[in-house]
Amino acid sequence: MVVLLVLLFVGEVIDQVVDTSSGVGKRTDETWVAVTTTIVDESNTLTPTLHLIRAHATDPSEFDRVTLEFALGELIRGTTTDATTYQSLGLAAPSPGAGALMAGVLRLRREGAADLARGIELATSARTGPSPLPRATKLLETAGSCFVAADAGYHALVVSLRGDANARSLPSSTWVQTPGVWSAASAGAWANALRSAVDLEFAPAISIVAVTLVPPPLDITGLPTTTTTTTTTTTTTPATTTTTIAAATTTTPATTTTTTSTTTASTGSSNPVSRKVTTTTTTLPLVTTSLQIPPSGSTSVVAATTRLEVVIIVKNTGDTTAHGANVSAVLEPSSSSHTGAARVSCRHKLIALAPGASEYVVMPKLAVKHATGYELVVTASIPGGPSDTRSIALYVSI
C-alpha cells in the first residue's frame, strides 16, 4: 500500500514535469544542478552501509549491538542532513516538478532510515511481553518501500531533465538493486533472524551522571569526616640533610605528633654510620567542596530564592539508542517544614540518545519558599530498561 501511494505521487509529479518539458532547458539553474549533484553524491555514500545492514546485520563477525546502532545512526544522520540541506537551499529547480521530485527522494530516504532503525530496535527488544515481530516486520517492509520509491523518484527526475544540457551531469543513485529483499515475506524472515541473534539482544540503560542547582549551594552540611595522614621524614647524615614532604591541603590547624628513632646502617667498612630518623604524622580535617551529587545524610544549603533550576546530565549506558527517555525532578517539602510549601515537579523527554552519549538537560524552574527544607528526587527512565534515581536534601535559606 505504501509503495502504491508513493508511486502514484511520483507519477503525478512526472506528469507535471512532462507538461512543462518544452521550457526546461531555458529554466535550468546551473547552481541548483551543481548543489543537487553534491547532495546526491553524499546520499550515495550511505548505500554501502544500508547494504551491509540488510545483508549482514545478524552476522556476529560483522555486527554486535553497538556497531549496529552506530551504522543505523549513520544512516539516520546522513539522510536527515541531506534532506535538511536541500530544503534550506531555497534554490529554484529547473521546473516545479523537478524540485518536488528531488525533495521527495530525500524525504523518503530519511523516513526509510528511521523506519529501518525502529524496526530493528523492535525486533531485538526485550524478550518479555507480546511479540513485537508483527510491528517490526511492518516497519522493515515500509523502510524498504521508501527506499525503492526514492529510487523510482530519482530515476523519474533524471528522465525529466534529459533534455537539459546542464542537468545531464546528475549522477545515478540507486539504493536497492533487488527490491524483493524488502518484500513482506523477506522482511518477516529477517525480523525473526534479528530476534534470534544473541549478539543483538536489546539492553537499554540510562544513568544520571550529575545534578547541579541554580543558584548553586552555598554550603553542604552533614558531610562525613575523614582523616588523611601524611608523613614527613628527615634523614641526617654527617654530610647532608634531605627532607621529603608529602603534599597535603589543610583548612584548619593540624595536629602533629613526632617520633624519633635511631638506626645503624652498614657502609661496607669497619665503622658503622648512625642515622637519626624523625617521623612526623599530621592529621588533617576534611576539605569541604561543592559536590554535584552530595552523599546521603548531607544537606545542600541554597541561597534565598523563589525559583530553583535543576540541571541534570544523563548518559545512555546501554547498547541501543534510547528513544523517549524521561527525566523528572520532584521537590518534596520536608516533614519538619512549616512554611506551607507545596510539592512541585517537572519533566523532560529526550527524543533520542545514542549509546554512550550524554545530554545536558535544563529542567523548568521550580517554585520554592524561603526557610524551607526539601528533598529533591531526580529520576531518569527509559522504555524497557531500568531507571536511575538520585535524592538530594536541600534547604532554601531565609
BAVEX-838046 format. One record per residue: residue in three letters; x, y, z of N, C-alpha, C in turn. Coordinates in steps of 0.02 Angstrom, whole numbers. Layout:
  aa   n_xx   n_yy   n_zz  ca_xx  ca_yy  ca_zz   c_xx   c_yy   c_zz
 ala      X      Y      Z      X      Y      Z      X      Y      Z
...
This chain:
  aa   n_xx   n_yy   n_zz  ca_xx  ca_yy  ca_zz   c_xx   c_yy   c_zz
 met     41    -60      0      0      0      0     43     63      0
 val     96     61     41    141    119     44    175    130    -23
 val    198     76    -54    232     82   -119    184    111   -171
 leu    122     86   -170     72    109   -219     60    184   -212
 leu     51    207   -150     39    278   -138     97    321   -161
 val    157    298   -146    217    336   -165    226    338   -240
 leu    214    282   -272    222    280   -344    169    323   -379
 leu    108    326   -350     58    371   -377     81    443   -372
 phe    112    459   -315    139    527   -306    192    542   -358
 val    237    494   -368    290    503   -418    260    512   -487
 gly    209    472   -503    177    477   -569    146    545   -581
 glu    113    572   -531     83    638   -538    135    692   -551
 val    192    687   -514    245    737   -524    276    730   -593
 ile    283    668   -617    311    658   -684    267    692   -736
 asp    201    684   -728    155    716   -775    166    792   -777
 gln    177    821   -716    189    893   -713    253    911   -749
 val    304    870   -741    368    884   -773    362    880   -848
 val    326    828   -873    319    819   -944    280    877   -975
 asp    228    900   -939    187    954   -965    227   1018   -976
 thr    280   1027   -938    320   1089   -944    388   1076   -975
 ser    397   1017  -1007    463    998  -1031    490   1044  -1086
 ser    446   1076  -1124    470   1117  -1179    513   1175  -1156
 gly    502   1197  -1094    542   1254  -1070    593   1236  -1018
 val    605   1171  -1009    651   1151   -956    721   1178   -967
 gly    746   1172  -1029    814   1193  -1042    825   1266  -1027
 lys    777   1308  -1041    785   1379  -1029    784   1396   -955
 arg    747   1356   -914    739   1374   -844    789   1339   -798
 thr    834   1298   -826    881   1261   -783    927   1308   -747
 asp    932   1297   -683    977   1338   -641   1040   1297   -629
 glu   1097   1322   -657   1159   1284   -651   1179   1274   -578
 thr   1165   1323   -536   1182   1316   -465   1143   1260   -433
 trp   1078   1255   -450   1036   1201   -423   1064   1133   -443
 val   1084   1126   -504   1111   1062   -528   1176   1046   -491
 ala   1220   1095   -483   1284   1083   -450   1274   1062   -377
 val   1232   1099   -342   1220   1083   -271   1184   1017   -264
 thr   1135   1004   -306   1098    941   -303   1145    882   -316
 thr   1191    891   -363   1240    838   -377   1280    821   -315
 thr   1301    872   -278   1340    861   -217   1298    823   -165
 ile   1235    842   -158   1192    809   -109   1180    736   -128
 val   1170    723   -193   1160    654   -215   1223    613   -204
 asp   1281    642   -217   1343    607   -204   1349    588   -130
 glu   1330    635    -86   1332    621    -14   1283    565      3
 ser   1224    568    -27   1174    516    -14   1199    447    -36
 asn   1235    446    -91   1261    382   -116   1313    351    -70
 thr   1347    391    -31   1397    363     15   1365    321     70
 leu   1299    328     80   1264    289    131   1242    221    105
 thr   1245    211     39   1221    148     10   1258     87     37
 pro   1325     87     42   1359     27     69   1337     10    140
 thr   1324     61    180   1302     48    249   1234     14    249
 leu   1188     38    207   1122      7    202   1128    -66    180
 his   1168    -80    128   1176   -147    103   1207   -193    156
 leu   1256   -167    193   1288   -208    245   1238   -226    300
 ile   1198   -178    321   1148   -191    373   1098   -244    348
 arg   1072   -235    288   1021   -282    263   1049   -351    253
 ala   1110   -357    230   1137   -423    214   1171   -457    274
 his   1198   -418    321   1241   -449    372   1226   -427    444
 ala   1169   -398    456   1154   -374    524   1156   -430    575
 thr   1138   -491    555   1137   -547    602   1202   -588    602
 asp   1253   -562    567   1318   -596    566   1361   -570    623
 pro   1375   -611    674   1413   -587    732   1483   -563    715
 ser   1510   -585    659   1577   -561    640   1575   -490    611
 glu   1515   -467    593   1507   -400    565   1477   -352    616
 phe   1427   -375    654   1390   -330    698   1379   -359    767
 asp   1388   -316    817   1357   -327    882   1308   -270    892
 arg   1279   -266    952   1227   -216    962   1253   -144    950
 val   1313   -130    977   1339    -62    973   1357    -43    902
 thr   1391    -87    865   1410    -70    796   1349    -64    751
 leu   1297   -104    765   1236    -98    725   1203    -31    739
 glu   1201    -11    802   1172     54    819   1211    111    786
 phe   1276    104    785   1318    156    753   1301    161    678
 ala   1294    104    645   1279    104    574   1210    134    561
 leu   1161    116    601   1094    144    594   1095    219    606
 gly   1133    240    657   1140    311    671   1170    349    613
 glu   1219    317    579   1250    349    521   1198    359    465
 leu   1155    309    455   1103    316    404   1054    372    422
 ile   1033    374    484    984    425    505   1014    494    500
 arg   1075    503    525   1107    569    522   1118    591    451
 gly   1143    545    409   1158    563    340   1096    582    300
 thr   1043    541    305    983    556    267    948    619    293
 thr    951    630    358    921    690    387    958    752    364
 thr   1024    748    364   1065    805    341   1053    820    268
 asp   1049    768    227   1037    779    155    970    814    143
 ala    917    789    176    851    819    166    848    890    192
 thr    878    902    251    878    969    280    917   1018    237
 thr    975    996    212   1016   1039    170    978   1060    107
 tyr    946   1012     75    910   1029     14    853   1078     28
 gln    816   1066     81    759   1109     97    782   1180    114
 ser    842   1186    142    866   1252    163    898   1292    106
 leu    908   1261     49    942   1296     -6    901   1354    -33
 gly    837   1343    -43    795   1396    -72    811   1411   -144
 leu    841   1362   -179    860   1373   -249    803   1350   -295
 ala    795   1384   -351    744   1366   -399    768   1306   -440
 ala    726   1253   -443    742   1195   -483    727   1210   -556
 pro    751   1169   -603    736   1180   -675    661   1183   -688
 ser    621   1149   -646    548   1153   -652    519   1137   -583
 pro    456   1158   -569    425   1141   -505    422   1066   -493
 gly    409   1029   -548    406    956   -541    472    926   -521
 ala    527    951   -550    593    925   -534    611    939   -461
 gly    594    998   -438    607   1014   -368    569    970   -321
 ala    505    956   -337    464    913   -295    491    841   -294
 leu    514    818   -352    542    751   -355    604    744   -311
 met    649    793   -316    711    789   -277    696    792   -202
 ala    652    836   -182    633    840   -112    602    775    -89
 gly    560    744   -131    528    681   -113    577    624   -106
 val    628    622   -149    679    569   -144    715    572    -76
 leu    737    632    -57    774    639      6    729    627     66
 arg    667    648     61    620    637    117    607    562    126
 leu    597    526     71    584    454     76    644    416    104
 arg    704    436     86    763    402    113    771    416    188
 arg    754    477    208    756    493    279    704    452    318
 glu    644    449    293    591    411    326    607    336    326
 gly    636    312    271    655    241    268    708    223    320
 ala    757    267    329    809    255    378    780    253    449
 ala    733    298    463    701    300    529    660    237    541
 asp    622    214    491    582    153    498    627     92    505
 leu    682     91    468    729     35    473    757     29    544
 ala    779     86    572    807     84    640    755     63    691
 arg    694     88    684    641     70    732    621     -3    725
 gly    619    -28    663    602    -98    653    653   -145    683
 ile    717   -130    674    770   -171    703    768   -167    779
 glu    756   -108    805    751   -100    878    695   -143    907
 leu    636   -142    874    581   -183    898    597   -258    892
 ala    626   -278    837    641   -349    827    690   -376    879
 thr    734   -333    904    784   -355    953    769   -331   1024
 ser    708   -309   1036    690   -281   1101    683   -336   1153
 ala    666   -317   1215    661   -363   1271    618   -423   1254
 arg    638   -481   1279    604   -544   1263    543   -557   1307
 thr    514   -507   1336    456   -514   1379    397   -478   1347
 gly    336   -497   1367    277   -464   1342    258   -488   1272
 pro    209   -456   1241    186   -476   1175    242   -472   1124
 ser    239   -516   1074    291   -516   1023    289   -453    981
 pro    346   -421    972    348   -360    931    358   -375    857
 leu    363   -439    838    381   -457    770    332   -432    717
 pro    267   -435    727    222   -408    675    235   -334    661
 arg    242   -294    713    255   -223    704    325   -212    674
 ala    374   -251    698    442   -244    671    443   -261    597
 thr    408   -315    578    406   -335    507    376   -280    464
 lys    322   -250    488    289   -197    450    335   -137    441
 leu    372   -119    493    418    -62    488    475    -77    439
 leu    501   -137    441    555   -155    395    530   -155    323
 glu    469   -180    312    441   -180    245    429   -108    222
 thr    404    -66    267    392      4    249    457     40    232
 ala    510     24    271    575     54    257    598     37    187
 gly    593    -27    169    612    -48    102    571    -14     48
 ser    505     -6     61    461     28     14    482     99      2
 cys    503    132     56    527    202     50    589    205      7
 phe    636    159     19    698    160    -20    685    146    -94
 val    641     97   -108    625     81   -178    590    139   -212
 ala    543    171   -177    507    227   -205    553    287   -217
 ala    602    296   -172    651    350   -181    692    339   -244
 asp    712    276   -255    749    260   -317    707    277   -378
 ala    643    258   -377    598    272   -434    590    347   -444
 gly    584    383   -390    578    456   -395    639    488   -424
 tyr    698    464   -405    759    494   -432    767    477   -506
 his    749    416   -524    752    397   -595    706    441   -636
 ala    646    455   -610    598    499   -644    627    569   -652
 leu    662    592   -600    693    658   -604    745    661   -660
 val    788    612   -663    841    611   -714    810    609   -784
 val    758    567   -792    725    561   -858    694    628   -877
 ser    664    663   -829    630    726   -844    679    780   -866
 leu    742    774   -846    791    826   -861    840    807   -917
 arg    825    754   -953    871    731  -1006    879    783  -1061
 gly    829    824  -1071    835    875  -1123    873    936  -1102
 asp    895    938  -1041    932    997  -1016   1006    981  -1013
 ala   1046   1018  -1050   1117   1005  -1054   1152   1009   -987
 asn   1131   1057   -945   1163   1065   -879   1147   1008   -832
 ala   1088    979   -840   1066    927   -793   1091    858   -810
 arg   1125    851   -867   1149    785   -886   1204    759   -841
 ser   1233    804   -801   1287    782   -757   1263    752   -691
 leu   1197    751   -681   1171    721   -619   1192    648   -615
 pro   1220    627   -557   1244    557   -551   1186    509   -543
 ser   1199    446   -556   1148    395   -543   1143    384   -468
 ser   1086    359   -445   1078    347   -373   1025    294   -363
 thr   1048    233   -349   1003    177   -338   1023    142   -273
 trp    980    144   -224    995    114   -159    977     40   -157
 val    926     19   -193    902    -50   -190    908    -82   -258
 gln    953   -131   -263    963   -166   -326    913   -223   -334
 thr    891   -253   -278    845   -309   -280    786   -293   -234
 pro    732   -264   -259    675   -245   -217    644   -304   -179
 gly    652   -365   -205    622   -423   -172    646   -434   -101
 val    706   -411    -85    732   -422    -17    695   -380     35
 trp    652   -335     12    613   -293     58    538   -312     55
 ser    522   -368     25    452   -390     23    428   -408     92
 ala    362   -417    100    334   -434    166    363   -500    192
 ala    368   -550    148    393   -615    169    467   -610    189
 ser    506   -575    149    577   -568    164    588   -527    228
 ala    549   -474    236    555   -433    297    536   -474    359
 gly    485   -517    353    466   -559    410    520   -608    429
 ala    551   -639    379    606   -687    393    665   -650    425
 trp    679   -590    401    734   -551    430    719   -531    502
 ala    658   -511    516    640   -493    584    649   -551    632
 asn    631   -612    610    641   -671    651    715   -685    663
 ala    755   -676    610    827   -687    617    858   -636    665
 leu    835   -573    661    860   -522    706    844   -539    779
 arg    784   -565    789    764   -581    857    803   -640    886
 ser    827   -683    842    865   -742    865    939   -728    872
 ala    962   -670    851   1034   -654    853   1054   -634    924
 val   1092   -676    957   1112   -665   1026   1152   -601   1034
 asp   1195   -586    986   1238   -526    991   1199   -461    985
 leu   1136   -466    964   1096   -406    954   1043   -396   1008
 glu   1048   -435   1062    998   -429   1115    995   -358   1142
 phe    935   -337   1154    919   -269   1175    936   -260   1249
 ala    978   -212   1265    996   -199   1336    997   -124   1348
 pro    938    -93   1355    936    -21   1366    956     -3   1438
 ala    987     53   1446   1006     77   1513   1021    151   1510
 ile   1005    186   1563   1018    257   1567   1040    274   1639
 ser   1084    322   1646   1108    339   1713   1113    415   1720
 ile   1108    438   1782   1117    508   1798   1190    520   1816
 val   1223    561   1777   1295    573   1788   1306    629   1839
 ala   1265    681   1835   1275    738   1879   1209    776   1888
 val   1204    810   1946   1147    853   1959   1175    918   1988
 thr   1159    974   1958   1181   1038   1984   1120   1083   1993
 leu   1128   1135   2034   1073   1180   2051   1091   1252   2032
 val   1040   1289   2014   1047   1361   2001    992   1396   2041
 pro   1011   1436   2093   1079   1453   2114   1114   1392   2146
 pro   1181   1392   2144   1219   1335   2171   1218   1335   2247
 pro   1232   1279   2279   1234   1276   2352   1288   1322   2380
 leu   1271   1357   2435   1320   1398   2470   1363   1354   2514
 asp   1335   1299   2537   1370   1255   2583   1336   1186   2581
 ile   1372   1137   2602   1344   1070   2609   1359   1047   2680
 thr   1307   1040   2720   1316   1021   2790   1307    946   2798
 gly   1333    920   2853   1324    849   2868   1367    802   2829
 leu   1420    830   2798   1466    786   2761   1504    741   2809
 pro   1516    679   2792   1554    635   2836   1626    659   2842
 thr   1656    649   2900   1725    669   2912   1771    611   2897
 thr   1829    627   2869   1880    577   2855   1947    603   2880
 thr   1993    558   2890   2060    576   2913   2111    558   2860
 thr   2152    607   2843   2206    596   2795   2272    601   2830
 thr   2316    554   2822   2381    553   2855   2436    562   2805
 thr   2482    609   2819   2541    618   2778   2602    609   2822
 thr   2658    592   2793   2719    578   2831   2776    621   2805
 thr   2811    654   2853   2870    693   2837   2930    658   2868
 thr   2979    642   2828   3037    605   2852   3100    646   2841
 thr   3139    656   2895   3203    692   2891   3259    644   2907
 thr   3307    638   2861   3364    593   2870   3427    634   2876
 thr   3465    622   2931   3525    660   2944   3587    616   2936
 thr   3635    638   2896   3699    603   2888   3753    654   2905
 pro   3815    631   2914   3870    678   2931   3879    733   2879
 ala   3860    720   2815   3875    770   2763   3814    810   2742
 thr   3755    777   2734   3697    811   2705   3634    797   2745
 thr   3583    839   2733   3517    828   2762   3466    833   2705
 thr   3424    781   2697   3374    779   2644   3305    776   2675
 thr   3259    820   2653   3191    822   2680   3141    809   2625
 thr   3094    761   2636   3041    744   2588   2974    756   2622
 ile   2931    797   2590   2866    813   2620   2811    793   2572
 ala   2765    751   2594   2708    731   2553   2658    789   2549
 ala   2629    800   2490   2584    856   2480   2520    847   2520
 ala   2494    902   2547   2431    900   2584   2398    967   2580
 thr   2332    969   2589   2295   1031   2590   2257   1035   2655
 thr   2262   1090   2690   2227   1097   2753   2183   1159   2752
 thr   2133   1157   2794   2091   1216   2800   2088   1241   2872
 thr   2113   1200   2919   2117   1220   2990   2184   1196   3017
 pro   2205   1222   3075   2269   1199   3103   2270   1124   3111
 ala   2328   1095   3101   2335   1022   3103   2364   1000   3170
 thr   2350    938   3188   2378    908   3248   2439    867   3229
 thr   2497    880   3262   2560    849   3242   2589    807   3299
 thr   2612    747   3282   2645    703   3330   2712    683   3300
 thr   2767    690   3340   2833    675   3314   2864    618   3354
 thr   2892    570   3317   2928    514   3349   2997    510   3318
 thr   3046    490   3360   3115    487   3337   3144    417   3352
 ser   3179    390   3303   3212    325   3312   3281    329   3280
 thr   3325    285   3304   3393    284   3277   3407    216   3247
 thr   3435    216   3186   3453    153   3153   3526    155   3136
 thr   3555     97   3128   3625     92   3109   3630     59   3042
 ala   3663     92   2995   3671     65   2927   3743     48   2915
 ser   3755     -7   2881   3823    -28   2864   3846      7   2802
 thr   3907     31   2801   3937     65   2743   3987     22   2707
 gly   3994    -40   2731   4043    -84   2700   4111    -78   2733
 ser   4120    -31   2781   4184    -25   2816   4175    -50   2886
 ser   4228    -47   2925   4225    -71   2994   4191    -21   3041
 asn   4177     43   3016   4146     93   3058   4074    106   3035
 pro   4026     84   3074   3956     96   3055   3940    170   3059
 val   3887    191   3021   3864    260   3022   3795    263   3055
 ser   3787    305   3106   3722    311   3140   3680    364   3104
 arg   3616    346   3094   3570    392   3060   3508    402   3104
 lys   3492    465   3117   3434    481   3158   3376    496   3111
 val   3319    461   3119   3260    469   3076   3204    498   3117
 thr   3177    555   3096   3121    587   3130   3059    582   3086
 thr   3004    553   3113   2942    545   3076   2888    588   3107
 thr   2856    630   3066   2803    674   3090   2737    654   3058
 thr   2685    639   3098   2619    620   3073   2571    677   3085
 thr   2538    699   3031   2492    756   3035   2421    733   3017
 thr   2372    747   3060   2302    731   3048   2267    793   3021
 leu   2238    787   2961   2208    845   2928   2132    839   2928
 pro   2097    896   2932   2024    895   2927   2003    888   2854
 leu   1939    867   2843   1912    861   2775   1904    930   2744
 val   1923    937   2681   1911    999   2645   1842    995   2613
 thr   1797   1040   2632   1729   1039   2606   1727   1068   2536
 thr   1696   1031   2490   1688   1054   2421   1615   1051   2401
 ser   1598   1085   2348   1530   1084   2322   1523   1025   2275
 leu   1494    970   2299   1487    909   2260   1425    912   2216
 gln   1428    883   2155   1370    884   2111   1315    838   2136
 ile   1332    781   2164   1283    737   2195   1309    723   2266
 pro   1289    763   2315   1314    755   2383   1296    687   2412
 pro   1334    662   2459   1320    596   2489   1258    597   2532
 ser   1231    538   2544   1172    532   2586   1186    558   2656
 gly   1138    592   2686   1146    619   2753   1168    691   2754
 ser   1188    718   2697   1209    788   2693   1151    831   2668
 thr   1157    896   2678   1106    944   2656   1140   1000   2618
 ser   1115   1014   2558   1141   1069   2517   1102   1133   2534
 val   1137   1183   2558   1107   1245   2578   1109   1294   2519
 val   1050   1316   2497   1044   1360   2439   1027   1430   2462
 ala   1052   1480   2426   1037   1550   2442    962   1562   2436
 ala    937   1613   2472    867   1630   2470    845   1642   2398
 thr    793   1607   2375    768   1613   2307    696   1589   2305
 thr    660   1608   2254    592   1584   2245    586   1537   2185
 arg    640   1530   2148    642   1485   2090    707   1446   2091
 leu    702   1381   2087    761   1338   2087    764   1300   2021
 glu    821   1305   1988    830   1271   1924    875   1210   1935
 val    852   1153   1910    889   1090   1916    918   1073   1848
 val    983   1061   1846   1018   1042   1784   1042    970   1792
 ile   1024    927   1746   1039    856   1752   1078    832   1691
 ile   1131    795   1701   1168    765   1646   1153    690   1648
 val   1124    664   1594   1109    593   1589   1150    562   1534
 lys   1163    497   1542   1205    461   1492   1171    396   1474
 asn   1172    380   1410   1147    315   1387   1203    263   1399
 thr   1195    223   1450   1244    172   1467   1226    104   1439
 gly   1174    101   1397   1155     38   1366   1188     29   1299
 asp   1164    -20   1261   1194    -35   1197   1146    -24   1139
 thr   1096     18   1151   1048     34   1098   1027    107   1105
 thr   1006    137   1051    983    206   1054    921    211   1099
 ala    922    259   1145    866    269   1191    816    316   1158
 his    756    291   1145    703    332   1118    652    345   1172
 gly    633    408   1181    581    426   1229    601    419   1301
 ala    665    429   1317    687    428   1387    656    488   1424
 asn    639    478   1486    609    532   1527    655    550   1584
 val    660    615   1597    697    641   1654    648    683   1696
 ser    644    669   1761    598    706   1803    634    731   1866
 ala    607    786   1893    633    814   1955    573    830   2000
 val    576    807   2062    522    818   2110    551    850   2173
 leu    521    905   2195    540    938   2258    484    926   2309
 glu    499    889   2361    451    872   2413    471    908   2477
 pro    428    953   2505    446    986   2568    457    935   2623
 ser    506    947   2665    520    901   2720    464    905   2771
 ser    455    852   2809    401    850   2859    410    901   2914
 ser    472    925   2923    485    974   2976    473   1046   2954
 ser    458   1055   2890    447   1123   2864    376   1145   2881
 his    368   1207   2903    303   1234   2921    288   1298   2882
 thr    313   1303   2821    304   1364   2782    246   1359   2733
 gly    213   1302   2732    158   1293   2684    181   1280   2613
 ala    244   1260   2605    271   1247   2538    236   1186   2507
 ala    227   1188   2442    193   1134   2407    243   1090   2369
 arg    222   1030   2356    262    984   2314    260   1009   2243
 val    317   1013   2210    321   1035   2141    363    986   2101
 ser    350    982   2036    387    935   1994    389    960   1922
 cys    434    932   1883    438    947   1812    466    886   1776
 arg    457    884   1710    477    826   1671    504    848   1603
 his    552    809   1578    580    823   1512    588    757   1475
 lys    570    757   1411    575    696   1371    630    704   1318
 leu    672    653   1314    726    653   1264    702    616   1202
 ile    714    645   1144    691    614   1082    732    551   1068
 ala    797    558   1067    841    501   1053    909    515   1084
 leu    939    462   1110   1005    467   1141   1045    405   1122
 ala   1099    416   1083   1139    360   1058   1177    326   1114
 pro   1197    263   1104   1236    227   1155   1300    265   1172
 gly   1313    275   1236   1372    310   1259   1367    385   1258
 ala   1313    412   1230   1305    484   1225   1275    512   1289
 ser   1291    575   1304   1264    610   1362   1225    671   1339
 glu   1178    692   1381   1139    752   1364   1132    795   1426
 tyr   1140    860   1415   1136    911   1467   1064    937   1468
 val   1026    921   1520    955    936   1523    943    992   1574
 val    918   1048   1551    900   1103   1596    824   1099   1608
 met    805   1082   1669    735   1073   1685    701   1140   1696
 pro    634   1143   1687    597   1204   1702    606   1224   1776
 lys    607   1288   1789    618   1311   1858    560   1291   1903
 leu    577   1274   1966    528   1252   2015    519   1305   2068
 ala    458   1317   2089    443   1367   2141    461   1340   2210
 val    499   1379   2248    519   1359   2316    506   1417   2364
 lys    508   1401   2430    497   1453   2480    559   1459   2524
 his    569   1519   2551    625   1531   2596    617   1490   2660
 ala    672   1477   2693    673   1443   2758    636   1376   2755
 thr    646   1340   2700    610   1277   2691    659   1222   2670
 gly    650   1165   2700    689   1106   2681    651   1065   2630
 tyr    688   1036   2583    658    995   2530    699    932   2519
 glu    667    883   2490    703    826   2462    693    829   2387
 leu    749    834   2351    748    834   2278    760    763   2254
 val    712    737   2216    718    670   2188    721    676   2112
 val    776    655   2084    787    658   2011    786    586   1984
 thr    747    576   1931    741    508   1902    750    511   1827
 ala    789    464   1800    796    455   1728    771    385   1711
 ser    727    379   1663    699    314   1645    698    306   1570
 ile    697    243   1549    698    227   1478    651    169   1466
 pro    610    171   1413    565    115   1399    602     49   1392
 gly    580     -1   1429    610    -67   1425    673    -76   1466
 gly    695    -25   1502    756    -30   1542    747     -5   1613
 pro    797    -15   1655    792      8   1725    799     84   1729
 ser    771    112   1782    776    184   1794    833    198   1843
 asp    855    260   1845    908    282   1891    880    341   1931
 thr    885    338   1997    858    390   2041    910    416   2089
 arg    914    481   2096    958    513   2145    917    559   2190
 ser    936    561   2254    899    601   2302    948    649   2337
 ile    929    712   2343    971    764   2374    929    804   2423
 ala    953    812   2485    919    853   2535    940    925   2524
 leu    891    971   2524    904   1042   2512    875   1085   2568
 tyr    904   1143   2577    874   1193   2622    881   1261   2589
 val    824   1294   2578    824   1360   2548    829   1411   2604
 ser    880   1453   2603    894   1499   2657    840   1553   2664
 ile    842   1587   2721    795   1642   2734    814   1703   2692
